[in-house]
Amino acid sequence: MKKLFFVTLVITLIVGMSMMAFAAGNDAVVDQEGDNQTAVVNQTGDDNNTDVTQENADPKVNQDADVDQDGDENQVEIYQHYLGSGPGWTIVNSATAFQLGNYNKIFQDVNANNGNVTANQYGDNNVIHQNIDSGYTESLYAEQIGFDNFAQQIMNGGGTNDAYIYQEGDENVATQDINGFNHGYWGNDSLFYQGDIDISQVGDENNATQALTGFANSSLIWQYGYGNNATGEAAGNHNEIYVLQGLDGLPNFAIPGFPNNFPPFAGKGNNNTAYVYQEGNNNIAGIGQFGDNNNSKVKQYNDDNVFITIQNGNDNYVNGVDEASGDLTFNANKSAKQYNGAVFLSYQEGISNEIGLRQGQDDFGVVWQDGENNQALLYQFGGSDHSAIITQNGNSNTAEVFQQ
């Protein structure tokens, strides 16, 4: 009887331990090819893995995958593809993954139209990879709350797609690689933009990178915290990258770039605005802002333009200038403009100084302002190698230079 009791006890322990081991290492594999596809996986525990593959050649069938994991070191892979030869306009893909814990990974890959790809992670050292191979009106959304997380979004081809990464915490990394057209709509002069391409980071020492390739794409990097870094590159035509960085403290650095152009930004302060649009090759723009409520905007066209400005103080402006029969007027709502190899250098020290700028081919201009409420308006038509140097020391000085 004792022997039977111990045998039963051992068997019970073995079964219990095997069940525990099984619970800690669950695998779920879903492979669907056909009509009306839906996959829902809910896992609780450690070391879980889920693979969902959905393929369909019928353009009128929707694909839906939803995975929810609670624990550490989990991994989700969702692969949704349209196999037909037509455009597949009516396909609606939905790929959703949720993970709670640390060291988790999410991989999502979609290639049809009207896709909605969502990933949420709450914890540290997590990874999200989202990819759209082709299609239109697709949406990527990645949310990570924690530290040392990494999120990557890739779009190849198609148009009017959305991509958004939100990270809250410190030392997170976000990258977006966008190839196509009409992604994003942030450009003030580009009314045909249709979607959002955004990275938002709240915290310190975060890194954000955007790369735009194609036509008429526009994007935004928004960072709220200390010591953050933003990098942007654009290849093609009419692409725009906006960078907004907040809080006074350690310097933030942003490098939004355009094909063969290099515009660096550096600043320390609050509510500063720096905007650069460049169309052409070998253009250079540098903006340094140290203080509060400074504003500098420039658009450069053609090749070999140089624009460098430093604003040290508060409420200083470098913007556009209006001209009517030789009369000049400062316009804070317009960007400074340069064309065909123009060079401009400026320094503002003080409060409420204004510079209005327009330069043409091979023009050269320098403006130095030290004081308060000074205004310098420089309009050079180009083509004759015009040059102008304006120096203002003191308060409430006004200078106008018009050369045609």
VOPAGU-2260 file (C-alpha; in pm, 1 decimal, decimal comma):
REM VOPAGU-2260
SITE   aa  ch    i         X         Y         Z
SITE  MET   A    0       0,0       0,0       0,0
SITE  LYS   A    1     287,1     233,5      88,5
SITE  LYS   A    2     458,2     136,9    -232,3
SITE  LEU   A    3     146,3     219,2    -432,9
SITE  PHE   A    4     114,5     550,5    -249,9
SITE  PHE   A    5     471,9     655,4    -332,9
SITE  VAL   A    6     435,2     545,1    -694,8
SITE  THR   A    7     117,7     751,9    -724,3
SITE  LEU   A    8     290,2    1048,4    -560,6
SITE  VAL   A    9     588,3    1030,6    -796,7
SITE  ILE   A   10     362,8    1007,5   -1101,4
SITE  THR   A   11     162,7    1304,9    -977,2
SITE  LEU   A   12     479,6    1511,1    -927,3
SITE  ILE   A   13     614,6    1417,0   -1269,9
SITE  VAL   A   14     289,5    1511,0   -1441,0
SITE  GLY   A   15     269,2    1835,7   -1244,5
SITE  MET   A   16     626,6    1930,7   -1331,2
SITE  SER   A   17     572,2    1850,7   -1698,0
SITE  MET   A   18     262,8    2067,6   -1701,9
SITE  MET   A   19     458,0    2350,6   -1541,4
SITE  ALA   A   20     730,0    2314,1   -1801,1
SITE  PHE   A   21     472,0    2312,5   -2076,2
SITE  ALA   A   22     309,7    2628,2   -1936,9
SITE  ALA   A   23     646,8    2807,2   -1939,6
SITE  GLY   A   24     723,7    2720,3   -2300,4
SITE  ASN   A   25     402,3    2740,9   -2501,9
SITE  ASP   A   26     410,2    2756,8   -2882,3
SITE  ALA   A   27     116,2    2858,4   -3100,0
SITE  VAL   A   28     132,5    2827,4   -3478,8
SITE  VAL   A   29    -161,7    2937,0   -3696,8
SITE  ASP   A   30    -149,3    2892,7   -4076,0
SITE  GLN   A   31    -453,4    3000,7   -4276,2
SITE  GLU   A   32    -505,8    3010,6   -4652,7
SITE  GLY   A   33    -856,4    3061,3   -4776,8
SITE  ASP   A   34   -1164,5    3266,3   -4693,3
SITE  ASN   A   35   -1286,9    3465,2   -4392,0
SITE  GLN   A   36    -966,1    3433,7   -4193,1
SITE  THR   A   37    -954,4    3518,5   -3823,9
SITE  ALA   A   38    -692,3    3418,1   -3567,7
SITE  VAL   A   39    -705,0    3496,1   -3195,6
SITE  VAL   A   40    -428,8    3378,0   -2959,7
SITE  ASN   A   41    -419,8    3453,2   -2588,7
SITE  GLN   A   42    -117,7    3329,5   -2388,4
SITE  THR   A   43     -25,4    3380,2   -2024,7
SITE  GLY   A   44     313,4    3268,1   -1901,8
SITE  ASP   A   45     682,5    3280,0   -1991,5
SITE  ASP   A   46     879,5    3198,3   -2305,3
SITE  ASN   A   47     574,1    3185,2   -2532,0
SITE  ASN   A   48     601,5    3197,4   -2911,8
SITE  THR   A   49     322,0    3269,3   -3158,7
SITE  ASP   A   50     339,6    3252,4   -3539,3
SITE  VAL   A   51      37,7    3356,9   -3746,0
SITE  THR   A   52      39,3    3328,5   -4126,8
SITE  GLN   A   53    -261,8    3438,5   -4332,1
SITE  GLU   A   54    -264,6    3430,2   -4712,1
SITE  ASN   A   55    -548,9    3485,6   -4954,2
SITE  ALA   A   56    -589,8    3541,0   -5328,4
SITE  ASP   A   57    -946,2    3672,4   -5300,5
SITE  PRO   A   58    -951,1    4056,9   -5297,4
SITE  LYS   A   59   -1282,3    4059,9   -5109,6
SITE  VAL   A   60   -1167,1    3865,8   -4802,9
SITE  ASN   A   61   -1045,8    4026,7   -4483,3
SITE  GLN   A   62    -760,1    3898,9   -4267,8
SITE  ASP   A   63    -763,0    3947,3   -3892,0
SITE  ALA   A   64    -501,1    3838,0   -3636,4
SITE  ASP   A   65    -501,7    3926,2   -3266,7
SITE  VAL   A   66    -234,7    3806,8   -3020,2
SITE  ASP   A   67    -223,1    3886,8   -2648,3
SITE  GLN   A   68      72,2    3778,2   -2432,1
SITE  ASP   A   69     140,3    3840,6   -2064,7
SITE  GLY   A   70     491,3    3758,4   -1940,3
SITE  ASP   A   71     858,3    3793,7   -2029,0
SITE  GLU   A   72    1066,2    3696,3   -2333,2
SITE  ASN   A   73     764,9    3633,8   -2555,3
SITE  GLN   A   74     769,0    3657,6   -2933,6
SITE  VAL   A   75     493,3    3724,4   -3187,1
SITE  GLU   A   76     520,4    3695,9   -3565,1
SITE  ILE   A   77     223,5    3792,2   -3783,2
SITE  TYR   A   78     248,8    3753,9   -4161,2
SITE  GLN   A   79     -45,3    3864,5   -4379,6
SITE  HIS   A   80     -19,4    3862,1   -4758,8
SITE  TYR   A   81    -251,5    3908,7   -5054,0
SITE  LEU   A   82    -160,6    3652,5   -5321,0
SITE  GLY   A   83    -381,5    3776,8   -5603,0
SITE  SER   A   84    -263,9    3953,3   -5917,4
SITE  GLY   A   85    -514,1    4241,8   -5893,5
SITE  PRO   A   86    -491,4    4544,6   -5663,0
SITE  GLY   A   87    -697,5    4388,4   -5385,5
SITE  TRP   A   88    -868,0    4713,4   -5296,1
SITE  THR   A   89   -1130,6    4561,3   -5068,5
SITE  ILE   A   90    -893,0    4361,8   -4847,9
SITE  VAL   A   91    -881,6    4486,1   -4490,7
SITE  ASN   A   92    -591,8    4346,3   -4290,4
SITE  SER   A   93    -576,8    4377,4   -3913,7
SITE  ALA   A   94    -271,0    4261,5   -3721,1
SITE  THR   A   95    -274,1    4337,9   -3347,7
SITE  ALA   A   96     -22,0    4229,8   -3085,3
SITE  PHE   A   97      -8,9    4313,1   -2713,7
SITE  GLN   A   98     273,1    4220,2   -2476,6
SITE  LEU   A   99     319,9    4290,7   -2107,7
SITE  GLY   A  100     667,4    4225,7   -1965,8
SITE  ASN   A  101    1034,1    4252,0   -2060,7
SITE  TYR   A  102    1253,0    4129,4   -2348,1
SITE  ASN   A  103     950,1    4067,6   -2571,4
SITE  LYS   A  104     953,5    4083,4   -2953,2
SITE  ILE   A  105     684,1    4160,0   -3209,2
SITE  PHE   A  106     726,9    4111,4   -3587,0
SITE  GLN   A  107     441,7    4215,0   -3820,4
SITE  ASP   A  108     445,3    4197,1   -4201,3
SITE  VAL   A  109     154,0    4304,7   -4428,2
SITE  ASN   A  110     133,3    4361,2   -4807,0
SITE  ALA   A  111    -230,9    4435,9   -4898,3
SITE  ASN   A  112    -441,3    4753,3   -4892,1
SITE  ASN   A  113    -628,9    4898,8   -4595,6
SITE  GLY   A  114    -405,5    4726,9   -4343,1
SITE  ASN   A  115    -415,3    4819,2   -3975,8
SITE  VAL   A  116    -103,0    4701,3   -3792,7
SITE  THR   A  117     -85,5    4769,1   -3419,2
SITE  ALA   A  118     167,5    4670,5   -3152,4
SITE  ASN   A  119     164,8    4761,1   -2782,8
SITE  GLN   A  120     440,1    4675,2   -2536,5
SITE  TYR   A  121     462,5    4764,6   -2170,8
SITE  GLY   A  122     800,3    4688,7   -2015,2
SITE  ASP   A  123    1171,4    4725,2   -2080,2
SITE  ASN   A  124    1412,9    4603,1   -2349,7
SITE  ASN   A  125    1132,4    4516,5   -2590,4
SITE  VAL   A  126    1149,2    4511,7   -2972,4
SITE  ILE   A  127     887,9    4592,1   -3240,1
SITE  HIS   A  128     941,3    4541,4   -3616,4
SITE  GLN   A  129     656,5    4643,8   -3849,8
SITE  ASN   A  130     671,3    4618,1   -4227,9
SITE  ILE   A  131     438,5    4705,5   -4516,7
SITE  ASP   A  132     564,3    4566,6   -4846,7
SITE  SER   A  133     311,8    4741,6   -5070,5
SITE  GLY   A  134     -40,0    4880,2   -5070,9
SITE  TYR   A  135    -235,4    5196,6   -5001,6
SITE  THR   A  136    -410,1    5353,4   -4701,3
SITE  GLU   A  137    -219,0    5128,6   -4464,4
SITE  SER   A  138    -149,9    5213,6   -4103,0
SITE  LEU   A  139     136,7    5121,8   -3871,5
SITE  TYR   A  140     116,4    5196,8   -3500,5
SITE  ALA   A  141     373,7    5103,1   -3235,7
SITE  GLU   A  142     351,0    5194,1   -2867,9
SITE  GLN   A  143     618,3    5120,1   -2609,7
SITE  ILE   A  144     608,2    5224,4   -2245,1
SITE  GLY   A  145     935,1    5154,6   -2064,1
SITE  PHE   A  146    1310,9    5185,9   -2101,5
SITE  ASP   A  147    1565,6    5067,5   -2360,6
SITE  ASN   A  148    1299,2    4971,3   -2613,2
SITE  PHE   A  149    1345,6    4956,4   -2991,5
SITE  ALA   A  150    1078,1    5015,1   -3258,8
SITE  GLN   A  151    1124,4    4998,3   -3636,7
SITE  GLN   A  152     870,2    5068,2   -3911,4
SITE  ILE   A  153     935,9    5007,7   -4282,9
SITE  MET   A  154     714,0    5097,7   -4580,7
SITE  ASN   A  155     805,0    4999,3   -4935,7
SITE  GLY   A  156     596,4    5133,7   -5221,9
SITE  GLY   A  157     234,2    5232,9   -5221,6
SITE  GLY   A  158     105,0    5563,9   -5095,4
SITE  THR   A  159    -105,7    5761,0   -4846,4
SITE  ASN   A  160       5,4    5537,2   -4559,9
SITE  ASP   A  161      35,7    5622,5   -4190,3
SITE  ALA   A  162     321,2    5529,7   -3957,9
SITE  TYR   A  163     333,7    5631,9   -3593,2
SITE  ILE   A  164     570,1    5536,4   -3310,5
SITE  TYR   A  165     506,0    5646,8   -2953,2
SITE  GLN   A  166     764,2    5577,0   -2683,3
SITE  GLU   A  167     753,4    5683,4   -2322,1
SITE  GLY   A  168    1064,6    5631,7   -2111,5
SITE  ASP   A  169    1439,5    5679,3   -2139,9
SITE  GLU   A  170    1702,7    5553,7   -2384,7
SITE  ASN   A  171    1448,9    5428,8   -2637,1
SITE  VAL   A  172    1522,0    5405,5   -3010,8
SITE  ALA   A  173    1272,1    5460,7   -3293,3
SITE  THR   A  174    1336,2    5433,6   -3667,9
SITE  GLN   A  175    1111,8    5482,5   -3971,4
SITE  ASP   A  176    1214,9    5396,6   -4328,2
SITE  ILE   A  177     952,2    5522,4   -4573,5
SITE  ASN   A  178     962,9    5459,2   -4948,9
SITE  GLY   A  179     676,8    5571,6   -5171,0
SITE  PHE   A  180     472,9    5889,7   -5214,4
SITE  ASN   A  181     218,4    6109,1   -5036,3
SITE  HIS   A  182     301,7    5975,3   -4691,4
SITE  GLY   A  183     234,7    6237,7   -4425,7
SITE  TYR   A  184      71,1    6578,4   -4454,1
SITE  TRP   A  185     266,5    6814,8   -4228,1
SITE  GLY   A  186     401,2    7033,8   -4509,0
SITE  ASN   A  187     238,7    7378,9   -4501,4
SITE  ASP   A  188     279,7    7423,8   -4876,8
SITE  SER   A  189     179,4    7070,3   -4973,6
SITE  LEU   A  190    -194,4    7024,0   -4950,7
SITE  PHE   A  191    -191,2    6681,6   -5116,1
SITE  TYR   A  192     -32,1    6501,9   -4821,8
SITE  GLN   A  193    -268,9    6237,6   -4693,1
SITE  GLY   A  194    -123,2    6053,2   -4393,2
SITE  ASP   A  195      89,4    6082,1   -4080,1
SITE  ILE   A  196     454,0    5981,0   -4045,4
SITE  ASP   A  197     536,5    6057,7   -3682,9
SITE  ILE   A  198     772,4    5964,6   -3402,7
SITE  SER   A  199     685,6    6090,4   -3054,0
SITE  GLN   A  200     919,7    6030,4   -2761,6
SITE  VAL   A  201     866,7    6138,6   -2402,8
SITE  GLY   A  202    1173,4    6096,8   -2182,4
SITE  ASP   A  203    1547,6    6151,8   -2184,2
SITE  GLU   A  204    1834,5    6039,6   -2408,8
SITE  ASN   A  205    1606,0    5892,6   -2672,4
SITE  ASN   A  206    1702,7    5852,8   -3039,2
SITE  ALA   A  207    1476,0    5896,9   -3341,7
SITE  THR   A  208    1563,4    5841,9   -3708,8
SITE  GLN   A  209    1351,2    5898,2   -4018,9
SITE  ALA   A  210    1449,0    5820,0   -4378,1
SITE  LEU   A  211    1219,4    5928,8   -4662,6
SITE  THR   A  212    1264,2    5807,4   -5018,7
SITE  GLY   A  213    1026,0    5895,1   -5299,0
SITE  PHE   A  214     799,0    6188,9   -5369,1
SITE  ALA   A  215     597,3    6430,5   -5155,0
SITE  ASN   A  216     649,1    6265,0   -4819,0
SITE  SER   A  217     633,1    6462,2   -4497,0
SITE  SER   A  218     713,7    6359,2   -4141,7
SITE  LEU   A  219     749,8    6481,0   -3785,3
SITE  ILE   A  220     982,4    6393,6   -3497,4
SITE  TRP   A  221     863,6    6523,2   -3158,4
SITE  GLN   A  222    1083,9    6476,5   -2851,5
SITE  TYR   A  223    1004,2    6597,7   -2501,4
SITE  GLY   A  224    1290,1    6562,9   -2257,8
SITE  TYR   A  225    1663,7    6609,8   -2217,4
SITE  GLY   A  226    1956,5    6501,6   -2432,2
SITE  ASN   A  227    1748,4    6357,7   -2715,0
SITE  ASN   A  228    1879,1    6304,6   -3068,5
SITE  ALA   A  229    1687,8    6322,5   -3396,5
SITE  THR   A  230    1818,9    6236,1   -3742,5
SITE  GLY   A  231    1640,0    6265,5   -4074,0
SITE  GLU   A  232    1733,3    6189,2   -4432,9
SITE  ALA   A  233    1529,2    6239,7   -4747,6
SITE  ALA   A  234    1602,6    6135,5   -5106,1
SITE  GLY   A  235    1371,1    6239,0   -5386,1
SITE  ASN   A  236    1153,1    6544,8   -5445,7
SITE  HIS   A  237     933,4    6756,5   -5218,3
SITE  ASN   A  238    1009,6    6557,8   -4904,3
SITE  GLU   A  239     994,0    6739,0   -4570,6
SITE  ILE   A  240    1105,8    6647,5   -4218,3
SITE  TYR   A  241    1000,6    6850,0   -3914,4
SITE  VAL   A  242    1171,9    6827,9   -3575,7
SITE  LEU   A  243    1028,2    6963,6   -3250,6
SITE  GLN   A  244    1230,7    6927,8   -2931,3
SITE  GLY   A  245    1125,6    7063,5   -2593,1
SITE  LEU   A  246    1240,4    7147,5   -2242,2
SITE  ASP   A  247    1529,5    7360,4   -2129,2
SITE  GLY   A  248    1832,8    7165,4   -2013,7
SITE  LEU   A  249    2093,4    6959,1   -2192,2
SITE  PRO   A  250    2130,8    7043,1   -2561,4
SITE  ASN   A  251    1910,8    6859,9   -2808,1
SITE  PHE   A  252    2048,7    6789,2   -3153,6
SITE  ALA   A  253    1843,3    6739,6   -3466,3
SITE  ILE   A  254    1975,7    6669,8   -3814,0
SITE  PRO   A  255    1692,9    6670,0   -4067,3
SITE  GLY   A  256    1844,8    6622,4   -4414,6
SITE  PHE   A  257    1751,5    6623,3   -4779,0
SITE  PRO   A  258    1927,4    6472,4   -5084,9
SITE  ASN   A  259    2294,0    6575,5   -5081,3
SITE  ASN   A  260    2206,4    6850,5   -4831,8
SITE  PHE   A  261    2315,0    6893,0   -4472,8
SITE  PRO   A  262    2111,0    7108,1   -4235,7
SITE  PRO   A  263    2210,7    7073,4   -3867,8
SITE  PHE   A  264    2013,5    7215,7   -3578,5
SITE  ALA   A  265    2136,1    7278,6   -3226,0
SITE  GLY   A  266    1955,6    7447,6   -2943,1
SITE  LYS   A  267    1888,6    7499,3   -2577,1
SITE  GLY   A  268    1570,5    7661,6   -2455,0
SITE  ASN   A  269    1194,2    7654,6   -2482,8
SITE  ASN   A  270     941,9    7706,1   -2762,7
SITE  ASN   A  271    1200,4    7758,8   -3033,6
SITE  THR   A  272    1105,1    7691,1   -3395,3
SITE  ALA   A  273    1352,6    7591,4   -3665,2
SITE  TYR   A  274    1240,6    7494,4   -4014,8
SITE  VAL   A  275    1447,0    7406,1   -4321,7
SITE  TYR   A  276    1323,3    7311,4   -4668,2
SITE  GLN   A  277    1584,4    7239,2   -4934,3
SITE  GLU   A  278    1533,9    7141,8   -5295,7
SITE  GLY   A  279    1845,5    7068,6   -5495,2
SITE  ASN   A  280    2199,5    6950,4   -5424,9
SITE  ASN   A  281    2486,5    7045,9   -5194,2
SITE  ASN   A  282    2282,7    7290,6   -4988,0
SITE  ILE   A  283    2384,8    7369,3   -4630,5
SITE  ALA   A  284    2167,0    7508,6   -4352,1
SITE  GLY   A  285    2261,2    7545,5   -3987,4
SITE  ILE   A  286    2043,3    7689,8   -3710,9
SITE  GLY   A  287    2151,9    7738,7   -3352,4
SITE  GLN   A  288    1894,4    7863,0   -3101,1
SITE  PHE   A  289    1980,4    7940,2   -2739,4
SITE  GLY   A  290    1697,1    8097,2   -2544,8
SITE  ASP   A  291    1320,1    8102,2   -2571,3
SITE  ASN   A  292    1062,8    8171,8   -2843,5
SITE  ASN   A  293    1313,2    8213,1   -3124,5
SITE  ASN   A  294    1200,9    8147,6   -3480,9
SITE  SER   A  295    1406,3    8071,0   -3789,8
SITE  LYS   A  296    1265,8    7942,8   -4118,4
SITE  VAL   A  297    1439,5    7906,1   -4453,6
SITE  LYS   A  298    1368,8    7752,8   -4792,9
SITE  GLN   A  299    1658,5    7695,2   -5033,6
SITE  TYR   A  300    1621,5    7608,8   -5400,0
SITE  ASN   A  301    1862,3    7483,7   -5664,2
SITE  ASP   A  302    2222,3    7405,9   -5565,1
SITE  ASP   A  303    2509,1    7522,7   -5342,1
SITE  ASN   A  304    2316,5    7753,7   -5107,9
SITE  VAL   A  305    2447,0    7825,2   -4756,4
SITE  PHE   A  306    2234,3    7948,7   -4465,6
SITE  ILE   A  307    2383,1    7976,8   -4116,0
SITE  THR   A  308    2214,9    8160,7   -3829,1
SITE  ILE   A  309    2261,6    8173,3   -3451,9
SITE  GLN   A  310    1996,8    8317,1   -3222,8
SITE  ASN   A  311    2110,3    8385,0   -2866,5
SITE  GLY   A  312    1832,0    8541,2   -2662,6
SITE  ASN   A  313    1455,2    8552,0   -2676,2
SITE  ASP   A  314    1188,7    8629,7   -2937,3
SITE  ASN   A  315    1430,7    8671,6   -3227,4
SITE  TYR   A  316    1318,5    8603,0   -3585,2
SITE  VAL   A  317    1479,3    8514,7   -3918,0
SITE  ASN   A  318    1201,1    8487,9   -4173,7
SITE  GLY   A  319    1078,6    8621,0   -4506,7
SITE  VAL   A  320    1055,6    8964,2   -4662,8
SITE  ASP   A  321     792,2    9109,3   -4896,8
SITE  GLU   A  322     889,2    9348,7   -5176,3
SITE  ALA   A  323     668,4    9595,5   -5364,1
SITE  SER   A  324     834,4    9847,8   -5597,2
SITE  GLY   A  325    1150,2    9839,5   -5387,7
SITE  ASP   A  326     970,8    9879,8   -5055,0
SITE  LEU   A  327    1046,4    9600,6   -4809,5
SITE  THR   A  328     827,3    9458,2   -4531,8
SITE  PHE   A  329     915,7    9191,4   -4278,0
SITE  ASN   A  330     686,8    8884,8   -4295,1
SITE  ALA   A  331     704,4    8646,3   -3997,2
SITE  ASN   A  332     465,3    8404,1   -4168,1
SITE  LYS   A  333     698,2    8339,3   -4461,5
SITE  SER   A  334    1029,5    8159,8   -4475,5
SITE  ALA   A  335    1353,6    8325,5   -4576,1
SITE  LYS   A  336    1439,1    8220,0   -4933,1
SITE  GLN   A  337    1763,0    8161,4   -5121,3
SITE  TYR   A  338    1833,2    8048,7   -5477,0
SITE  ASN   A  339    2126,1    7930,9   -5689,6
SITE  GLY   A  340    2431,7    7950,3   -5469,3
SITE  ALA   A  341    2331,3    8230,0   -5230,9
SITE  VAL   A  342    2522,4    8257,8   -4901,2
SITE  PHE   A  343    2383,6    8408,2   -4580,3
SITE  LEU   A  344    2534,3    8435,2   -4230,7
SITE  SER   A  345    2365,0    8594,8   -3930,6
SITE  TYR   A  346    2398,5    8634,1   -3556,2
SITE  GLN   A  347    2133,8    8770,8   -3320,8
SITE  GLU   A  348    2216,0    8859,8   -2959,9
SITE  GLY   A  349    1937,9    9007,6   -2750,3
SITE  ILE   A  350    1561,6    9030,0   -2759,5
SITE  SER   A  351    1301,0    9081,4   -3033,4
SITE  ASN   A  352    1537,8    9130,7   -3324,6
SITE  GLU   A  353    1410,9    9062,9   -3677,7
SITE  ILE   A  354    1573,7    8965,9   -4006,5
SITE  GLY   A  355    1383,6    8940,1   -4333,4
SITE  LEU   A  356    1573,4    8766,9   -4615,4
SITE  ARG   A  357    1551,8    8692,3   -4986,3
SITE  GLN   A  358    1863,6    8627,1   -5197,3
SITE  GLY   A  359    1919,1    8512,7   -5554,1
SITE  GLN   A  360    2199,7    8363,7   -5759,5
SITE  ASP   A  361    2545,8    8400,5   -5601,1
SITE  ASP   A  362    2429,8    8674,3   -5361,7
SITE  PHE   A  363    2613,4    8717,1   -5032,0
SITE  GLY   A  364    2468,9    8860,2   -4711,8
SITE  VAL   A  365    2576,2    8905,7   -4349,0
SITE  VAL   A  366    2360,3    9044,2   -4066,8
SITE  TRP   A  367    2484,2    9103,2   -3711,0
SITE  GLN   A  368    2237,6    9224,7   -3447,9
SITE  ASP   A  369    2327,2    9294,7   -3083,9
SITE  GLY   A  370    2055,4    9459,1   -2878,3
SITE  GLU   A  371    1677,5    9480,1   -2876,5
SITE  ASN   A  372    1404,1    9549,2   -3131,9
SITE  ASN   A  373    1639,3    9580,0   -3427,0
SITE  GLN   A  374    1518,1    9504,2   -3779,4
SITE  ALA   A  375    1723,1    9421,8   -4088,8
SITE  LEU   A  376    1559,3    9360,0   -4426,4
SITE  LEU   A  377    1775,5    9220,9   -4706,0
SITE  TYR   A  378    1641,2    9164,2   -5058,3
SITE  GLN   A  379    1891,8    9079,8   -5332,8
SITE  PHE   A  380    1763,4    8979,0   -5672,6
SITE  GLY   A  381    2061,2    8771,2   -5786,0
SITE  GLY   A  382    2261,1    8733,3   -6104,6
SITE  SER   A  383    2508,8    9013,4   -6034,2
SITE  ASP   A  384    2698,4    8880,7   -5732,8
SITE  HIS   A  385    2538,1    9128,0   -5492,2
SITE  SER   A  386    2678,0    9150,4   -5140,3
SITE  ALA   A  387    2554,6    9321,7   -4825,3
SITE  ILE   A  388    2681,2    9344,0   -4467,5
SITE  ILE   A  389    2449,3    9485,1   -4199,8
SITE  THR   A  390    2570,4    9545,9   -3843,6
SITE  GLN   A  391    2334,8    9671,7   -3573,3
SITE  ASN   A  392    2457,2    9743,0   -3220,2
SITE  GLY   A  393    2203,4    9892,2   -2983,3
SITE  ASN   A  394    1827,0    9910,1   -2980,2
SITE  SER   A  395    1546,4    9987,3   -3226,9
SITE  ASN   A  396    1766,6   10020,0   -3533,0
SITE  THR   A  397    1621,2    9968,0   -3881,6
SITE  ALA   A  398    1808,3    9877,5   -4201,0
SITE  GLU   A  399    1681,1    9799,4   -4550,4
SITE  VAL   A  400    1895,2    9678,9   -4840,9
SITE  PHE   A  401    1736,0    9625,6   -5184,1
SITE  GLN   A  402    1962,6    9528,7   -5472,4
SITE  GLN   A  403    1831,4    9425,7   -5812,4
